[in-house]
Amino acid sequence: MFETRFSVEWGDCDAAGIVHYPRYFDWFDRTFQRWLKARGMSQRSLGVEFGILGTALVDVGASFSAPVTYDQEIAVAAEISLWEERRFRLDYRVRLGEHEAARGHEVRAWVGRDESGRMRGLLIPTAFRERLR
């Protein structure tokens, strides 16, 4: 599991002063990217080390249980709940203090090019899996 924090800025909010839902998807992605960096990786380094194009999003979703507003600080926790051969699922929890404000998920595919040059899902290397554990 990995956790990071974000401060809610004015531009994150809608006219009612509540965080606009697309911001959660940005925070989910930024949490994953920070997790990679905390383990000495980045999308660019994955390409260099493993020869992939990236970890493409193939499914996302979120549900909201409490409003988050301007000038609050949130904690976003991420964990990998499912490993498949070519995909993995990240589950996210957004907290305001001890209270949960939202949950979300991303399914990411390990994407590269096959022998013909076409983009496709490739097998996720054991080395990558181990570095995120």
C-alpha positions in Angstrom: 0.0 0.0 0.0 1.1 3.6 -0.7 -0.4 6.8 0.6 0.1 10.5 -0.3 -1.5 13.8 0.5 -3.0 16.6 -1.6 -4.2 20.1 -0.6 -7.5 21.1 -2.3 -7.0 24.2 -4.3 -9.6 26.7 -5.5 -9.4 25.4 -9.1 -10.2 21.9 -7.9 -13.7 23.0 -7.0 -17.0 23.7 -8.8 -19.3 26.7 -8.3 -20.7 25.2 -5.1 -17.1 25.0 -3.6 -17.1 21.2 -3.7 -14.3 19.3 -5.5 -15.3 18.6 -9.1 -15.3 14.9 -9.8 -12.6 14.8 -12.5 -10.1 15.9 -9.9 -10.4 12.6 -8.2 -9.2 10.8 -11.3 -6.2 13.2 -11.5 -5.4 12.5 -7.8 -5.6 8.7 -8.5 -3.2 9.0 -11.4 -0.8 11.3 -9.5 -0.9 8.9 -6.5 0.2 6.0 -8.8 2.9 8.1 -10.3 4.2 9.1 -6.9 4.1 5.4 -5.9 6.3 4.6 -8.9 8.8 7.4 -8.0 8.9 6.2 -4.3 10.0 2.8 -5.7 12.6 4.4 -8.0 10.5 4.2 -11.2 8.6 6.5 -13.5 6.6 5.9 -16.7 9.7 6.9 -18.6 12.0 4.6 -16.7 9.5 1.7 -17.3 9.9 2.3 -21.0 13.7 2.2 -20.7 14.0 -0.7 -18.3 11.2 -2.9 -19.6 10.7 -1.7 -23.2 7.0 -0.7 -22.8 5.1 2.3 -23.9 3.4 2.7 -20.5 0.7 1.6 -18.2 -2.5 2.5 -20.1 -5.8 3.0 -18.3 -8.4 0.6 -19.5 -11.1 1.0 -16.8 -11.7 3.7 -14.1 -14.4 4.4 -11.6 -15.2 6.2 -8.4 -17.9 6.6 -5.8 -18.3 9.5 -3.4 -19.5 9.4 0.2 -18.7 12.9 1.6 -17.9 16.3 0.0 -14.4 17.6 -0.1 -14.0 21.4 -0.3 -11.5 24.1 -0.8 -8.5 24.3 1.5 -8.9 20.8 3.0 -6.1 18.3 2.9 -6.9 14.8 1.7 -5.0 11.5 2.0 -5.1 9.1 -1.0 -4.2 5.5 -0.3 -3.6 3.1 -3.2 -3.1 -0.7 -3.2 -3.0 -3.3 -5.9 -6.0 -5.5 -5.5 -5.5 -7.7 -8.5 -2.7 -8.8 -10.7 -3.4 -10.4 -14.1 -0.9 -11.4 -16.8 -1.2 -8.2 -18.7 -3.2 -5.9 -16.3 -3.4 -4.8 -12.7 -6.1 -3.1 -10.7 -5.4 -0.3 -8.2 -8.0 0.5 -5.6 -8.0 4.0 -4.0 -9.4 5.4 -0.8 -9.7 9.2 -0.3 -9.8 10.3 3.4 -10.5 13.6 5.1 -8.9 12.9 8.5 -10.4 9.6 9.7 -13.5 9.9 7.4 -13.7 8.3 4.0 -14.7 10.7 1.3 -14.4 8.6 -1.9 -13.2 5.3 -3.3 -12.0 4.6 -6.8 -10.2 2.2 -9.0 -8.0 2.1 -12.1 -7.3 -1.0 -14.2 -4.0 -0.5 -16.1 -2.6 -2.5 -18.9 1.2 -3.2 -19.5 1.4 -1.8 -23.0 4.1 -2.2 -25.6 4.6 -3.2 -29.2 4.5 -6.7 -30.6 6.8 -8.0 -33.3 4.8 -6.4 -36.0 4.9 -3.0 -34.3 1.3 -3.0 -33.1 0.4 -1.7 -29.7 -0.8 -4.5 -27.4 -0.9 -5.7 -23.8 2.3 -7.5 -22.8 3.1 -9.8 -19.9 3.9 -7.9 -16.7 7.4 -8.7 -15.5 7.9 -10.2 -12.1 10.5 -7.6 -11.3 7.9 -4.8 -11.6 5.4 -6.7 -9.4 8.0 -7.2 -6.7 9.0 -3.5 -6.7 5.4 -2.4 -5.9 5.1 -4.9 -3.1 
